[in-house]
Structure formats: C-alpha cells, structure tokens
Amino acid sequence: MNEVTIKVEGMSCGGCVRNVTGVLKALAGVSEAEVSLDGASARVSYDPAQVTPEQMRAAVEAAGFDSPA
C-alpha cells in the first residue's frame, strides 16, 4: 500500500467531508481515506496497481470540488 495526501479545495462543512470520503473510498484500490476540512486535504492509502493519485483528483473534481496538483 502507498499513501498520498491530495489537496481538496471547496469544502465548507461535514457533509462535504463525507462526500469526498465516499467518493475516494468508492475507487477500486483505495483502502482508507481520511479527509480534513481544516487541512483542506485527504490522506489516502491505496494500491498503486489499481488506482493513481491523478484518478483520485479526477474523482474529487467530478464530485464538485477542486483538487490542484
């Protein structure tokens, strides 16, 4: 398992955190996602053979949030 921290901008409440957490955990290969509202980030444990950080950022953006590289 690898771990990466990605930026997540545009979150304003606990509902946003739950939404981003759900989107990330739904990706094949993601084993854990800890999203921080205060830190505007998500720490994700994942299998690099199944998912990439770029795919995670795309999923976050598809959910309506910004995830700059």
C-alpha positions as CSV (number, residue, x, y, z in Angstrom):
1,M,0.0,0.0,0.0
2,N,1.1,3.5,-0.8
3,E,-0.1,6.7,0.9
4,V,-0.6,10.1,-0.7
5,T,-2.1,13.4,0.6
6,I,-4.1,15.4,-2.0
7,K,-5.4,18.9,-1.7
8,V,-9.2,19.3,-1.7
9,E,-10.5,22.8,-2.0
10,G,-14.1,24.0,-1.8
11,M,-15.2,22.0,1.2
12,S,-17.2,24.0,3.7
13,C,-18.9,21.5,6.1
14,G,-19.0,18.0,7.4
15,G,-21.3,17.0,4.5
16,C,-18.5,17.9,2.1
17,V,-16.0,15.8,4.1
18,R,-18.4,12.8,4.0
19,N,-19.0,13.3,0.2
20,V,-15.2,13.4,-0.6
21,T,-14.5,10.5,1.7
22,G,-17.2,8.4,0.0
23,V,-16.0,9.3,-3.5
24,L,-12.5,8.3,-2.7
25,K,-13.4,5.1,-0.8
26,A,-15.5,4.1,-3.8
27,L,-12.5,3.9,-6.1
28,A,-11.0,0.4,-6.6
29,G,-7.7,0.2,-4.8
30,V,-8.4,2.7,-2.1
31,S,-8.3,1.1,1.3
32,E,-8.6,4.2,3.5
33,A,-9.4,7.9,3.1
34,E,-9.1,10.5,5.9
35,V,-10.4,13.9,4.8
36,S,-9.7,17.0,6.7
37,L,-11.9,20.1,6.4
38,D,-9.4,22.3,8.3
39,G,-6.4,21.0,6.4
40,A,-8.3,21.1,3.0
41,S,-6.8,17.7,2.2
42,A,-7.3,14.0,2.0
43,R,-4.8,11.4,3.1
44,V,-5.4,8.2,1.1
45,S,-4.0,4.7,1.4
46,Y,-4.1,2.9,-1.9
47,D,-2.9,0.1,-4.1
48,P,-0.9,1.8,-6.9
49,A,-1.6,-1.2,-9.2
50,Q,-5.3,-0.3,-9.1
51,V,-5.6,3.5,-8.8
52,T,-3.4,6.6,-9.2
53,P,-3.4,9.9,-7.4
54,E,-4.5,11.5,-10.7
55,Q,-7.6,9.3,-10.8
56,M,-8.3,10.3,-7.2
57,R,-8.1,14.0,-8.1
58,A,-10.4,13.4,-11.0
59,A,-13.0,11.7,-8.8
60,V,-12.8,14.6,-6.3
61,E,-13.3,17.1,-9.1
62,A,-16.2,15.1,-10.6
63,A,-17.8,15.4,-7.2
64,G,-17.7,19.2,-7.4
65,F,-14.5,20.1,-5.5
66,D,-11.1,21.3,-6.6
67,S,-8.0,19.2,-6.3
68,P,-5.0,21.1,-7.5
69,A,-1.8,19.1,-8.1
